[in-house]
Amino acid sequence: MSDSYKMLTINSDGRVARVTLNRPEIHNAFNEVVISELTAAMKELAAQAGGADGLRVVVLTGAGKSFCAGADLNWMKKMAAYTYEENIKDALALADLMYTIYTCPLPTIARVNGSAFGGGVGVASACDIVVASTEARFSLSEVKLGLVPACIAPYVIERVGQRNAREFFLTGERISAQKALEIGVANKIAAPDELDGIVDGYIAHLLSSSPQALRWAKDLVSKTPKMKLDECRQFNAEMIAKLRVSEEGQEGISAFFEKRKPNWA
C-alpha cells in the first residue's frame, strides 16, 4: 500500500486490510483530502483483489471515539464560498467515493466504533456489512443546515428503504445504535469491548468462502433488483453455470464431497 496518506492509516496482513480514518481530534470529519485519499485507497485495495492468496476483506473504521462526523467545519466554510461549478466538482468527488466503496469487488465491513453523522452514515451504508458499537449515534442532519444528504442518498435508501429514509432525512434526528439496527443502517450492534469479536466473526465467515463467489455474490445482489424478470433469468443462469465450471466452483464442490476444506479456506 501507498504510505503517502496523511489522514488515513492502512494495515494489511495480506488477506484483510483495515482502513482507519485518522483525524480523531475532529471526530474523523471529511474534507477534500480525506475524500481524495479514501477514494484512492479503496481503488488501490480493489486492485489487490485476487484468489485465495490475494486480499480478501476490507474493514473501514475510525480512530478515537468516533467513526466519522461528516463534513469538516472548515471545509464547509470553504464550500459556502464556492461557485456552482466548484460545488459540482466537490460534490462529484464525494459521490465518486461512495460509488467506489459500494462497487469494491472485495467484501467491505464498516466497523462503526462511534458516532456516524452525514457522510459517515454514507460510508457505512456503502459497505456490505455494518457492525456498530452500542454507543454509536447516527444522524443525517443536513436539513438543519438547509441542505440534503444528496450524494449518499442512493446507499442509505437502499439500506433503510424509502419509509425509513423519509423519517431519517426529514427529521434530521440523532438516532441510537438500536434504532439504526431496527431500520437497517446496522447489521449488528455490540458493546464496545465486543465490537472486534463480532467483526472478526464476519471476517472468518468471509475467509472461509470462495473469493470468486463473494465477488459474484456482490454483483448478483447489486444487479438483480435493477433487472426485469426475463433479463434475470438469463443473467442468473449464466452466472451459476460459469461458477460451476470455474476452478473455484470445481474445488468447492470437490471439497464438499471429499469432506475437506477447500483450498481458499
NORMOCOR-V434290 format. One record per helix or strand of 3 or more residues. SS is the DSSP state (alpha for helix, beta for strand). FROM is the first residue (numbers start at 0). TO is the last residue. If there is no record, write none. Layout:
[[SS FROM TO] [SS FROM TO]]
This chain:
[[beta 7 11] [beta 15 20] [alpha 23 25] [alpha 31 45] [beta 56 61] [alpha 72 79] [alpha 83 101] [beta 106 111] [alpha 118 125] [beta 128 132] [beta 136 138] [alpha 141 144] [alpha 152 170] [beta 173 175] [alpha 176 182] [beta 187 189] [alpha 191 206] [alpha 210 223] [alpha 228 244] [alpha 246 256]]
